[in-house]
Amino acid sequence: MTTWHRPLAEMLTDVLAAVTAAHTTALQVRARQVELTLPVEVWLRDIEGEATFIADLPVWRWRTDFDQRPSQLKITYEECPL
């Protein structure tokens, strides 16, 4: 497995952390909802005897006819009251 392919949950956590870090400013804006539509490449792999979804953002910007078309994943994160 190459280094840019990671479990789906890890990829989503990393993307959300990058998005929220990029929008942090001195104004202290607080987002209550973040909606993302991402192109993802998805595989089902056997990792240590367990079926695991491996998903990541496309590696290459330009695609050829030989490359698998990325899927689209739409996810919404919302603040939940404690």
C-alpha positions as CSV (number, residue, x, y, z in Angstrom):
1,M,0.0,0.0,0.0
2,T,1.4,3.4,-0.9
3,T,1.7,6.2,1.6
4,W,-1.1,8.3,0.3
5,H,-3.7,5.6,0.7
6,R,-5.2,5.6,4.2
7,P,-8.4,4.4,5.9
8,L,-11.5,6.4,5.0
9,A,-11.9,7.7,8.6
10,E,-8.3,8.9,8.8
11,M,-8.6,10.7,5.5
12,L,-11.8,12.5,6.6
13,T,-10.3,13.5,9.9
14,D,-7.2,14.9,8.2
15,V,-9.3,16.9,5.6
16,L,-11.5,18.4,8.3
17,A,-8.5,19.4,10.4
18,A,-6.9,21.1,7.4
19,V,-10.1,22.9,6.5
20,T,-10.7,24.2,10.0
21,A,-7.1,25.2,10.5
22,A,-7.1,27.1,7.2
23,H,-10.0,29.2,8.3
24,T,-8.8,30.0,11.8
25,T,-8.1,33.8,12.1
26,A,-7.8,36.4,14.7
27,L,-11.5,37.1,14.4
28,Q,-12.4,33.7,16.1
29,V,-15.1,32.7,13.7
30,R,-16.9,29.5,14.8
31,A,-18.4,27.2,12.2
32,R,-21.4,25.2,13.4
33,Q,-21.6,23.2,10.2
34,V,-19.1,22.2,7.5
35,E,-20.2,20.5,4.3
36,L,-17.6,19.0,1.9
37,T,-18.0,17.3,-1.5
38,L,-14.7,15.5,-2.2
39,P,-13.5,13.5,-5.1
40,V,-12.2,10.2,-3.6
41,E,-10.5,7.1,-4.9
42,V,-11.9,4.1,-2.9
43,W,-10.6,0.6,-2.4
44,L,-11.6,-2.3,-0.2
45,R,-8.5,-3.9,1.3
46,D,-7.8,-6.7,3.7
47,I,-5.8,-5.2,6.6
48,E,-4.8,-7.6,9.3
49,G,-7.7,-9.8,8.5
50,E,-10.3,-7.0,8.4
51,A,-12.0,-5.5,5.4
52,T,-11.1,-1.8,5.5
53,F,-12.2,1.0,3.2
54,I,-9.2,2.8,1.9
55,A,-10.1,6.2,0.5
56,D,-8.1,9.3,-0.4
57,L,-8.1,12.4,-2.5
58,P,-7.0,11.7,-6.1
59,V,-3.2,11.5,-6.3
60,W,-2.9,13.1,-9.8
61,R,-4.6,16.3,-11.0
62,W,-4.7,15.2,-14.6
63,R,-6.3,11.9,-15.4
64,T,-5.9,9.6,-18.4
65,D,-8.4,7.2,-19.9
66,F,-6.6,4.4,-18.1
67,D,-7.2,5.9,-14.6
68,Q,-10.2,5.0,-12.5
69,R,-12.7,7.9,-12.3
70,P,-12.9,9.2,-8.7
71,S,-16.1,8.8,-6.8
72,Q,-17.7,11.7,-5.0
73,L,-18.2,11.8,-1.3
74,K,-20.5,14.4,0.3
75,I,-20.2,14.7,4.1
76,T,-21.6,17.2,6.5
77,Y,-20.1,17.8,10.0
78,E,-22.4,19.6,12.4
79,E,-21.9,20.8,15.9
80,C,-23.8,18.7,18.5
81,P,-24.9,20.0,21.8
82,L,-23.3,18.3,24.8
